[in-house]
Amino acid sequence: MRARRIVQTGAFDPEDVERLQAALEAAWLQLEASVPQRERDAAREQLATVVVSAGNVSGLDAEELATVAVRTFLSIRAGTQSLL
């Protein structure tokens, strides 16, 4: 998973890792039911990448970061689906 490799490079301190993990879990809870079963692994990886990217450039807490991640994820998916 790309997001995991980014986190493991040491770019984040332990508090950041906890914040990112909490944001990912909160965001995924909001999205999981709307993602078809066959797409869940890829969708969760995409969401994790969004969380890590947004978390890397912001001072948002986990709840705020989850909100941003959900909006961004949905926007990306909507744009991707319109291309199909």
CNS distance restraints for C-alpha pairs under 8 A (distance, minus, plus):
assign (resid   1 and name CA) (resid   5 and name CA) 6.56 0.50 0.50
assign (resid   1 and name CA) (resid  45 and name CA) 6.42 0.50 0.50
assign (resid   2 and name CA) (resid   6 and name CA) 6.42 0.50 0.50
assign (resid   2 and name CA) (resid  45 and name CA) 7.56 0.50 0.50
assign (resid   2 and name CA) (resid  49 and name CA) 6.89 0.50 0.50
assign (resid   3 and name CA) (resid   7 and name CA) 6.34 0.50 0.50
assign (resid   3 and name CA) (resid  45 and name CA) 7.25 0.50 0.50
assign (resid   3 and name CA) (resid  48 and name CA) 5.82 0.50 0.50
assign (resid   3 and name CA) (resid  49 and name CA) 4.90 0.50 0.50
assign (resid   3 and name CA) (resid  52 and name CA) 6.31 0.50 0.50
assign (resid   4 and name CA) (resid   8 and name CA) 6.06 0.50 0.50
assign (resid   5 and name CA) (resid   9 and name CA) 6.29 0.50 0.50
assign (resid   6 and name CA) (resid  10 and name CA) 7.73 0.50 0.50
assign (resid   6 and name CA) (resid  11 and name CA) 7.25 0.50 0.50
assign (resid   6 and name CA) (resid  52 and name CA) 7.85 0.50 0.50
assign (resid   7 and name CA) (resid  11 and name CA) 6.23 0.50 0.50
assign (resid   7 and name CA) (resid  12 and name CA) 6.23 0.50 0.50
assign (resid   7 and name CA) (resid  17 and name CA) 7.23 0.50 0.50
assign (resid   7 and name CA) (resid  52 and name CA) 7.65 0.50 0.50
assign (resid  12 and name CA) (resid  16 and name CA) 5.57 0.50 0.50
assign (resid  12 and name CA) (resid  17 and name CA) 6.21 0.50 0.50
assign (resid  13 and name CA) (resid  17 and name CA) 6.38 0.50 0.50
assign (resid  14 and name CA) (resid  18 and name CA) 6.30 0.50 0.50
assign (resid  15 and name CA) (resid  19 and name CA) 6.22 0.50 0.50
assign (resid  16 and name CA) (resid  20 and name CA) 6.07 0.50 0.50
assign (resid  17 and name CA) (resid  21 and name CA) 6.06 0.50 0.50
assign (resid  18 and name CA) (resid  22 and name CA) 6.08 0.50 0.50
assign (resid  19 and name CA) (resid  23 and name CA) 6.11 0.50 0.50
assign (resid  19 and name CA) (resid  61 and name CA) 6.78 0.50 0.50
assign (resid  19 and name CA) (resid  62 and name CA) 5.11 0.50 0.50
assign (resid  20 and name CA) (resid  24 and name CA) 6.08 0.50 0.50
assign (resid  20 and name CA) (resid  51 and name CA) 6.52 0.50 0.50
assign (resid  20 and name CA) (resid  52 and name CA) 6.57 0.50 0.50
assign (resid  20 and name CA) (resid  55 and name CA) 6.65 0.50 0.50
assign (resid  20 and name CA) (resid  62 and name CA) 6.54 0.50 0.50
assign (resid  20 and name CA) (resid  65 and name CA) 7.94 0.50 0.50
assign (resid  21 and name CA) (resid  25 and name CA) 6.18 0.50 0.50
assign (resid  22 and name CA) (resid  26 and name CA) 6.13 0.50 0.50
assign (resid  22 and name CA) (resid  62 and name CA) 5.85 0.50 0.50
assign (resid  22 and name CA) (resid  63 and name CA) 7.98 0.50 0.50
assign (resid  23 and name CA) (resid  27 and name CA) 5.99 0.50 0.50
assign (resid  23 and name CA) (resid  51 and name CA) 7.05 0.50 0.50
assign (resid  23 and name CA) (resid  62 and name CA) 4.53 0.50 0.50
assign (resid  23 and name CA) (resid  63 and name CA) 6.10 0.50 0.50
assign (resid  23 and name CA) (resid  64 and name CA) 7.99 0.50 0.50
assign (resid  23 and name CA) (resid  65 and name CA) 5.84 0.50 0.50
assign (resid  23 and name CA) (resid  66 and name CA) 4.54 0.50 0.50
assign (resid  24 and name CA) (resid  28 and name CA) 5.95 0.50 0.50
assign (resid  24 and name CA) (resid  47 and name CA) 7.23 0.50 0.50
assign (resid  24 and name CA) (resid  48 and name CA) 6.16 0.50 0.50
assign (resid  24 and name CA) (resid  51 and name CA) 6.33 0.50 0.50
assign (resid  24 and name CA) (resid  66 and name CA) 6.40 0.50 0.50
assign (resid  25 and name CA) (resid  29 and name CA) 6.16 0.50 0.50
assign (resid  26 and name CA) (resid  30 and name CA) 6.67 0.50 0.50
assign (resid  26 and name CA) (resid  63 and name CA) 7.41 0.50 0.50
assign (resid  26 and name CA) (resid  66 and name CA) 6.04 0.50 0.50
assign (resid  27 and name CA) (resid  31 and name CA) 6.43 0.50 0.50
assign (resid  27 and name CA) (resid  66 and name CA) 4.82 0.50 0.50
assign (resid  27 and name CA) (resid  67 and name CA) 6.88 0.50 0.50
assign (resid  27 and name CA) (resid  69 and name CA) 6.71 0.50 0.50
assign (resid  27 and name CA) (resid  70 and name CA) 5.76 0.50 0.50
assign (resid  28 and name CA) (resid  32 and name CA) 5.48 0.50 0.50
assign (resid  28 and name CA) (resid  44 and name CA) 7.10 0.50 0.50
assign (resid  28 and name CA) (resid  47 and name CA) 7.66 0.50 0.50
assign (resid  29 and name CA) (resid  33 and name CA) 7.86 0.50 0.50
assign (resid  30 and name CA) (resid  70 and name CA) 7.70 0.50 0.50
assign (resid  31 and name CA) (resid  35 and name CA) 6.65 0.50 0.50
assign (resid  31 and name CA) (resid  70 and name CA) 7.37 0.50 0.50
assign (resid  32 and name CA) (resid  40 and name CA) 7.26 0.50 0.50
assign (resid  35 and name CA) (resid  39 and name CA) 6.47 0.50 0.50
assign (resid  35 and name CA) (resid  40 and name CA) 6.04 0.50 0.50
assign (resid  35 and name CA) (resid  43 and name CA) 7.47 0.50 0.50
assign (resid  36 and name CA) (resid  40 and name CA) 6.41 0.50 0.50
assign (resid  39 and name CA) (resid  43 and name CA) 5.94 0.50 0.50
assign (resid  40 and name CA) (resid  44 and name CA) 5.89 0.50 0.50
assign (resid  41 and name CA) (resid  45 and name CA) 6.28 0.50 0.50
assign (resid  42 and name CA) (resid  46 and name CA) 6.15 0.50 0.50
assign (resid  43 and name CA) (resid  47 and name CA) 6.07 0.50 0.50
assign (resid  44 and name CA) (resid  48 and name CA) 6.05 0.50 0.50
assign (resid  45 and name CA) (resid  49 and name CA) 6.26 0.50 0.50
assign (resid  46 and name CA) (resid  50 and name CA) 6.36 0.50 0.50
assign (resid  46 and name CA) (resid  73 and name CA) 7.62 0.50 0.50
assign (resid  47 and name CA) (resid  51 and name CA) 6.19 0.50 0.50
assign (resid  47 and name CA) (resid  69 and name CA) 6.89 0.50 0.50
assign (resid  47 and name CA) (resid  70 and name CA) 7.80 0.50 0.50
assign (resid  47 and name CA) (resid  73 and name CA) 6.15 0.50 0.50
assign (resid  48 and name CA) (resid  52 and name CA) 6.13 0.50 0.50
assign (resid  49 and name CA) (resid  53 and name CA) 5.99 0.50 0.50
assign (resid  50 and name CA) (resid  54 and name CA) 6.01 0.50 0.50
assign (resid  50 and name CA) (resid  69 and name CA) 5.91 0.50 0.50
assign (resid  50 and name CA) (resid  72 and name CA) 7.29 0.50 0.50
assign (resid  50 and name CA) (resid  73 and name CA) 7.00 0.50 0.50
assign (resid  51 and name CA) (resid  55 and name CA) 5.75 0.50 0.50
assign (resid  51 and name CA) (resid  65 and name CA) 6.92 0.50 0.50
assign (resid  51 and name CA) (resid  66 and name CA) 7.29 0.50 0.50
assign (resid  51 and name CA) (resid  69 and name CA) 5.60 0.50 0.50
assign (resid  52 and name CA) (resid  56 and name CA) 5.92 0.50 0.50
assign (resid  53 and name CA) (resid  57 and name CA) 6.85 0.50 0.50
assign (resid  54 and name CA) (resid  58 and name CA) 6.15 0.50 0.50
assign (resid  54 and name CA) (resid  65 and name CA) 7.18 0.50 0.50
assign (resid  54 and name CA) (resid  68 and name CA) 7.85 0.50 0.50
assign (resid  54 and name CA) (resid  69 and name CA) 7.37 0.50 0.50
assign (resid  55 and name CA) (resid  59 and name CA) 7.15 0.50 0.50
assign (resid  55 and name CA) (resid  60 and name CA) 7.02 0.50 0.50
assign (resid  55 and name CA) (resid  65 and name CA) 6.79 0.50 0.50
assign (resid  60 and name CA) (resid  64 and name CA) 5.62 0.50 0.50
assign (resid  60 and name CA) (resid  65 and name CA) 5.53 0.50 0.50
assign (resid  61 and name CA) (resid  65 and name CA) 5.96 0.50 0.50
assign (resid  62 and name CA) (resid  66 and name CA) 6.02 0.50 0.50
assign (resid  63 and name CA) (resid  67 and name CA) 6.39 0.50 0.50
assign (resid  64 and name CA) (resid  68 and name CA) 6.33 0.50 0.50
assign (resid  65 and name CA) (resid  69 and name CA) 5.99 0.50 0.50
assign (resid  66 and name CA) (resid  70 and name CA) 6.11 0.50 0.50
assign (resid  67 and name CA) (resid  71 and name CA) 6.36 0.50 0.50
assign (resid  68 and name CA) (resid  72 and name CA) 6.06 0.50 0.50
assign (resid  69 and name CA) (resid  73 and name CA) 5.86 0.50 0.50
assign (resid  70 and name CA) (resid  74 and name CA) 6.08 0.50 0.50
assign (resid  71 and name CA) (resid  75 and name CA) 6.12 0.50 0.50
assign (resid  72 and name CA) (resid  76 and name CA) 6.13 0.50 0.50
assign (resid  73 and name CA) (resid  77 and name CA) 6.16 0.50 0.50
assign (resid  74 and name CA) (resid  78 and name CA) 6.01 0.50 0.50
assign (resid  75 and name CA) (resid  79 and name CA) 6.18 0.50 0.50
assign (resid  76 and name CA) (resid  80 and name CA) 6.11 0.50 0.50
assign (resid  77 and name CA) (resid  81 and name CA) 6.02 0.50 0.50
assign (resid  78 and name CA) (resid  82 and name CA) 6.21 0.50 0.50
assign (resid  79 and name CA) (resid  83 and name CA) 6.66 0.50 0.50
assign (resid  80 and name CA) (resid  84 and name CA) 6.99 0.50 0.50
